Amino acid sequence: MMTNATVPEHGGAAQADDLARERAIDPALSVILQAPAGSGKTSVLTRRLLRLLAVVDEPEEILAITFTRRAAAEMRARVLRALRGEAGDGAQGEKLRALAAAALQRSEARGWRLAQDPGRLRIQTIDSFNFRLASQLPVTARAGTELVVSTRAAELYQLAARETLLAAEQDPELSADLELLFERLDNRWGHVERLLADMLRQRAHWLRYVLGHQPDVLCERVTASLIRVVEDRLRIACRSLGEDVCSELARLPGVGRLEPRARCLPAWKSLARLVLTNDGDWRRAITRRLGAGFEDGAGKEALRGCIGRLSAIAAARGTLLEVASLPDPDPGAADAAALAALSRVLRAAAAQLQALFAAEGRVDHTYIAGAARAALAEGGLPTDLALRTGLSLRHILVDEFQDTSVAQLELLEALTAGWEAGDGRTLFVVGDPMQSIYQFREAEVGCFLRARDAGIGTVRLTPLRLLRNFRSTPALIDWTNETFGRIFPAADDLRESAVAFTPSLAGRNSPSPPASPVELRLLAGAERAAETEAIVARVRDLKARDEQASIAILVAARTHAQPVVAALQACGIDVIGVELVPLAEVPIVRDLVALTRALC
């Protein structure tokens, strides 16, 4: 694996990039493709889909999944443009035309009429695919006679949370559990209600560990997870300090065995307390307050010598500070009781939400995803629907795989449950773990790392990586490589979903590269007026250099844009706000909604 410290030699890396692009469209190969920003990921997806169309018996044997309607529309548009012969110029355009010609020849031979009937191309979002699967469940397993996805699911979460709290008045056991949680949350009804509603929104993370399990199972899982986290960190600490140093430190009074075991955490914490001050600096003054073993000269000299050895190790101070902050993996009786109570309350809240779904005739996307998985697997075994779907699908392509959740990964495992090595069926997933930003939507970048290393279900994936960036100038790519190579972690960490930085190569030349492609200016958070003034000054300067310059200003929230827009307009600079106004507030949308209501 390439480290974040080096950029590969251009010639060899360019050849490796070309080879990865060719192998990525091999119709016999299951692939996980890491494609950084600007690397032409959608082009590779388009080429692979065209290549597969030339070998399948029916176009419906190929399923291409995206996460947004926009991405699905873009992929479909690219495929259709290629089929119409709109492939661009150059060598890449020639290759795309050849793939499109082979696909059209197959279409003609098999009578598909793709040019006239592009609807046979199965390019859809993960939500629409889940909905189609969930719709095939028996009516008795649904939230009503028809599945309708709510556009205001937050209201249902809050109502279910409130109903859970009210139900405790008639349920002594639930009342006792909630009373225990209220004590830990300052007895604030509204706060507990909000927390429960938020947990219901994120139930894809925890529902499987609550339903069908005894309440103490949640505590056992938390404890096991804490033990793994602690032992992972202690292993890093042992490697960082070295075996000889750890052996010497273990002989200090009050320390003990320094091994990568959770039971040894107290010894590690004792060590950190001895060698570091409360402020996290190396200890200078050694007094009897550290313990009886440091009252005489021998004890003091031993500790002073150990501090000297540790201070010579660059990573030692940070390692010990991290060790000192590690949680005790044993939750204790009080926390165990609270976790058991939480498990029972969450189960009750989930039941209230399910009842609301049935009563309201509305569900959310999490319900749809769960119903889709239920349609494909029962008791850990594939259902008839899963086997039929798996047999009808010969090739699955998944875009933006870094945004996959654990539930979506399980869906892919269920879809490929009946697949066997060498049967001609392939799974292709593509994404960039460095761009995983949708954790709030249950995205888990660890799924990408796990799939790369262990495959998906029974399907083993060939890891490939694109290196060239065709979007940015060489100067900007060099700055990004140098800057983010220092910001990202040194190595992948599956447990923390930490991803190492992968440097890119410039895929195009810049006629006149700027001396400094990026300028950073730090302003205090409260200096909103100064920030607006600095932005306007920068825009005016850029406009003075090039009147036709296209300038984008990114803001963290809509409210941050208002003073900037006003200031630019005051200077006579036209501004277009992109996605600043909610769609429901756009006048033409409001008019259309009113007209639709009147007609209905």
N, C-alpha and C positions, 0 to 999 in steps of 0.2 A: 504494500500500500504506500502511496506517495505521502510523504510527510508535508507539513505546512511550512517547512523551512526552505524547501528548494523548488525551483521552477525547472521543469525538464528541458533538456536541450531541444531547441525549436524543431530542427529537422526530424529527429527521431520521434518527437511527440506528435508532429503533424502526421507522420506515417501511421503512428498508433491510433490517432484520431480517425484517419481515413479507414483503417481496418475495423475499428469499433463501429463506424457507421455502416459498413458493409455487412458485418456479422449481425448487426441489430435488425436487419431485414431478412435474415435467413429464415425461411418458413418452417424449418425443422428444429429451430433452436428456441428454447425458453430462456428469457433474458430479463435481467434487472439492469436498467440503464440509468446511470447517474449523469444527468444533463444539466450543467449549470446555466445560469441566466445568459441568454444571447447565443446559446450553442446550436440553435436550430432544432430544438426538440420536436416541435410540431411538424417540421419537415420530415424528420425521421419517422414519426408516427404515420404521416401520410404515405410515405414510401413503403412502409411495412404493410399497411392496410392494402395498398394497391398490389403489392407482391403476393399477399395472401389471396386476393381475389382471383389471381391467375391460377390457383391450385385447388380451391375448394369446389365442392359440387354445387353448393347453394350459397348466396351471399349472407343468408341468415346464420350460417355456421360461424361467422365472425362477429364478435361483440366488442365494441369499443366503448369504454366507460370513462367519463370525465366527471368533474365535481361541480361544474357550473354550466348553465345553459350557454353562456357566451363561448366557453371552450368547445362545447359540443358543436355549436353552430360554426365556429371557425374551422374545426376539423372537417365537418361535412362540406363546407364551402371549398376548402382546399382540395379535397378529393374530387368534387364535382368539376372544379376548374381544371384539374389535371386530366380528367376524363374528356373534357371538351377541348383538350389540346393547349390550354393556357398554362404552359409550364415554365415560361421565362427563357432567358438566353443562357449561354455558357454550358459548361460540362454538366453541371447539376441539372440544368433544364433538360438536356438531352437524356440523362438517366431517368428523369421523372417521366418524360414522354414515352420512353421505352417501356417503363413499368405500366403506364396507363394504357398503352397499346396492347400489351399482353393481357391486361384485365379486360379490355373491351373485346378482345378476340375470344376470351373465355366466356364472356357475357353473350356474345353472338352465338357461340357453339352450344351453349346450354340454354339459350332462349330467355335470359334474365331481363334483357332490355333495360339495363341500368340507366342509360342515358334518358329514357322516357319514364322510368319508374325508380328514381333514386331513393324512394321510401323503403326499399328493401335493404338499404344499408343500415345496420343496427348500430348507430352512434347516438348514445344517450347519456344522461346524467345518472349517477349512482342512485339518486332519489327516485327517478322515474323507473329505473330497473327494479329497485326494491318494491315500489308500488305495484308493478306488474306481478311480481312474485307473491306479494302479500295478498293481492286480489284473488289468488288461486287457492287460498285457504278456505276450509269450510266456513259457512256463515256463522256457525256456533262459536268459532274461535275468534271472531272479529269483535270490534267495538260497536257493532250495529249491523244493519243489513248492507251498508255501503260505506266504504272507506273514504272519508273526507279529511284532508289535512288542514288543520286550523292555521290561519294566518296570525292568530293572537294566542298562541299557546301559553304565553306567560300568565295570562289571566286564569287559565285552567290550573297551572301550577300553584298560583297563590290561593285559589279557591280550595284546591285539594289540601293544601297545607292548613288552611283555616278549619276545614271540616275535620281534619285529623285532631287538631287541638280541641275542638268542640266535642268530638267523640269521646275524649278522655273523661268527660263529665259522667258518662254512663258506663265506662270501662275501668274498673279499679286497677287492673294490671297496667293498662296504658297510662292511666293517671299517675301511677307510681314511677313509671319510666320517664314520663315528661317532667315530673317534679324533680327528678334527679338531674335532668338536662337543664331545667330552669335554674337550678341552684348554681350551675356552672356558667350560666349566661346572664347573671345578674337579674334574674326574674323578669326579663323584658319580653313581654308577649310578642310585640311587633318584630323584635329582633329574631326570636325563635321562628316566627312565621316566615320571615324573609329567608332565613337559612334553610328551612325545610323546602320552601319553593325553589330555591336555587339548587338544592340537592336533587329535587325531582327533575329539574332541567338537565342535570348531569347524571341521571340514573343509569345511563349506559355504562358508566364506570363501576358502579357498585351493586346494581340489582342482582347480578348473577351470584354475588357472594352473600346475599341476604335471603333471597327466595330459596326454599328447599334446603336450608341449612339451620342448624341450631344457633341461637344467638351468640354462643361463645366462639363460634367459628370465626367471626369477624375479628375478635381479639387475637385469636391464634394467627390469623393471616397478617395482622398488623405487627405482631411480635416477630413472626418469621421474616417479614420484610425489613424490620428494623435491624434484626440480627445480620441479615445479608448486607445492608447498607454499612453497618458498623464494621463488619469484617472486611468488606471491600476497602474501606478507608484505612483500616489498620494494616492491611497488606501493602497498600501504597506507602504508608508510613514506614514500615519495615524496609521496603526497598529504598526509600529516600534516605533513611539514616544509615543503613548498612547493618549487617549481622554483628560485626565486631562492636560497633558503637552501642547497639541495643543490648548486647551482653554486658558491657561495662555499665550502662545506665541502670540495668536491672539490679545491680549490686548496691545502688544507693539506698540508704535507710528509708523505709516506707514506700518503696516502689514495688518491686517484685517482677514477675515474669512479664516480659514485653513480647507477646506473641500476637499473631493476627486472629485472635479468638475473642468473641464477645465477652467471655468471662474475664478477660484480661483488661477490659476497658478501664476499671478503677485504677489499675497500675499505670496505664498511660496517662490518665487524668492527674494522678499524683505526680508523675514526672513533669507534666506541663506546669502544674502549680509550683513545683520546686524551681524550675529553671526560668520561668517567665513571671513578670510582674502582672498586676491587675490590668495594666495598660498594654500588655502584650510585648513589652520590651524584655531583652535579656536581663536577668537579675544581677544586680551588682552587690547589694548588701545582703549578706547571709547571716541571719540572726537566729536566736533560739526559738523565735516564733514559728520557724519552719518545722520544728520538732526536736525531740530529745537527741536524735542522732547527729544534730548539727551544732551541739553546744561545745564540742571540743574541736581542736584544730584539725584532726584527721578527717572528721566529717565535713568540715568547711572546705578543706583543700580538695577532697574528692568531688564535692559538688562544683567547686570553682573550676576544676579541671574538666569536668563534663560539660559545663557551660561553654568553656573555651573550645572544646572539640565540636560542639553543636554549632556554635556561631561561625565556624569555618565551613559549614555545610550550607550552601546557598538556600536550599529549600527547607531547611530544618525549622526555622521559626514559623513559616506559614503552615507547615505540616502539623506542628504541635498546637498551633492556634486552632486548626481545624479539628484535631483530636479532642481538644478541650471543649469544643462546642457540640460534640456528638451526643445524641440522646441516649438515655439508658434504655436498652432494648426490653427490659422487663417493665411492663406498664404498672405493675402493682395491683393490689386488690381493688382500690378505688377506681382506677382507670379501667380495669377490666370490667367492673360492674357498669361503668358509664358506657363502654363500648357495647356491652350486651343490651343495655337499655336503648342505645341508639339503633342497634340492629332491629329491635322490635318496633321502634317508632317508625323507622324508614319503611319497614314492611307494611305497616298500617297506612302510611302515607301513599305508598305505591298502590295499595288496594283502593284507597279513596280516589286516586287519579284514574285508575282503570274504571271505576264506577262512573266517574264524571265523563270519561270518554264515551261510555255506553249511553249515558243519559243525554249528552249533548250531541251525539252523532258526529263528533269531531275527534281527531287524533293528532299526534305530532309525528315528526320524522323519526324520532327515536322509536316510537311504537311501530311505525312502518318497517324500519330496519329490523326490529326484533321479530315482527311477523314474517318478514322475508326469510330470516334465518330459520324460523320455526317451520316454514314451508319446505325448507331444504334438509333439515336434520331433526331427528326425533330420537331421544335417548342416546345421542352421540353417534347415531348411524344415519346414513343418507336416506331420505325418503324417496318414494317412487318419482316424485316431481324432480328431486335433485338428480336422480339417475337419468331421467328423461332429458332434463336440461343439460346435464353434463355430456350426454351422448350427442345431443343436437348441436352443442357448441364445440367446435374444434379449435378455435383460436380466440383467446381473450386478450384484449389490450387495455391497460389501465393508465390513464394520464395523471399527472400530479400525485404520484404515489406517496410522496413525503407527507401528504395531508391525510393519509389513511388512518382511520381509527382502529382500535382492537376489534370492534364489532364488524367493521367492513373487511378486515383481514379474515375474520371467521367466515364471512360470506364467501370470500374467494376460496377458502379451504373447502367449504361445502359444495361450491360449484365444481371444484376439481376433484371431489372425493373419489369418483370412479375412474379417474385417469391413471394410466400406467405408463411407465417409461418406454419410449419407442413406439407408442401407438399413433404417433402423428399429430397429437394435440399439443398446443403450446400456450404458454402464459407469458405475456410481455408486460412488464411494468416499468414506467419511466418517471423520473422526478429528480429533484435536487434537495437532499436533506438540509443543505445550508439555507434553503428558503422556506423551511417549515415554520409558519407563523400562525397556524389556526388551532392552537391548543385549546382555545376557548370553545372550539367546535368539536371537541373530543379527538382532534388529530393527535397522533402519537408518532413522532419521528422515529422512535425506537422500532416501530413496525418495519421501516425501511431497512434499518441495520439488521434486524432479526431475519428478514426475508433474504437479504444479501448473503448472510452467513449460513442460514439453515434451510432456506427455501420456504415455500408456502404449501402447507399440507404435505402431500406426497411429491410435489413438483419441485425439483431442484433447478435453480436459476443460474445461468451463466452471467457473472458480473462484468459489465462493460462500462466504460466511462468516456464521455466526450470532453475534450480539452479546449477546443478553440472557441473563442467568443467573437461572433460576427457583428455584434451590435455596437460595441464601444470602441473608442480609439485606443491605440496602444498605450498612450500616456495614462489614460484613465485605468486601463487594465493593470498596468504596472503599479500604480498608486494603490489600487484595491488589493492586489496580491501582497504588497508590502505591509499595508495597514491591517487588513483582516487576518493575515497570517500570524500576527501578534495577538489579536483579540480572541480568535477562536481557540478552543482547547487543543492541546498537542496531539491527542489521540481520541478516537471514538470511545464513548462510554454508553453502553446500551442501557444501563440502569438509570442514568441521569439524562438520557436522550441527548447527550452531548456529541456533536459532530465536528470532526477535524476539518480545517479549511483546505480546500483543493484549489490550487492556483490555476489560472486560465492563461491561454495563449491568444495573442491578437490574431484574429482571422482575416483582418483587412488592414491595409496600410492607411496612415494618416498623412495627407499632403503637408500639413504644417502643424505638427503636434504642439499644443500649448506648453509653455514652460512649467506651469503649475495647473494641472487640470482640476484640482479641488482646493478650495480655500475653506478653512474652518474658523468660525468665530463664535466664541462662547459668551452668552449673555445670561445674567442671573434670571431665574424663573419669574421674579416679580417685575422685571423690567420689560413689560409688554410694549409700552410706548417706544422705548429705545429699540426693541426688536423690530417693530413696525417701521420705524425711521430707517433702520439699517437695510431692511428688505427693499424699501422704496428707493433708497439711494443706489443699491446694487442693480435694481431693474433699470433705473434711468441710465446708469453707466453702460449697461449692456445694450440698451436701445440706442444710445449715442454711437456705439461702435458699429451696430448693425440694426437698421430700422426694421428689417424683416426677421429678426431673431425670434425664435419660438422659445418662450420662457415658461417654465412650470414652477409653481410654488406649492409645496406640500405642507399641510397643516395636520396637527394631531387631532383636532376637533373642529366642528363647524364654527363654533363660537370664536375660535382663534382667527378665522378667515375674515370676519366682519370688519375689524379695524384696518386690516391690510387692504381689503377691497376698497373701503372708503378712502383711504389715503392715496391709493393708485388712481382712483377716479378723480380725486381732487387735483392730481397732477396732470390730468388729461390723458391718462393711459387706460386704454380699453381693457376690460377684464371679463373673462368668461368663467363662471363658476361651474366646475365639473363635480357632480354628485354632492353639491353643497345643500341643495334643496330636496327634501324627501319627495319621492314620486307622488305621494298622495296630495302634496301641496302645489304641484304644478297646475296652473290654471286649466290647461287643455285636458289634463287627466281628471280634474274635478268636474269639468263640464261633461266628459264622457261618462263618468260614474253617475252623475245626475241623470243624464239621458238614458242610460241603461236601466236605472231604477224606475224611471218613468215608463219605459217600454215594458218592463216586467211587472 
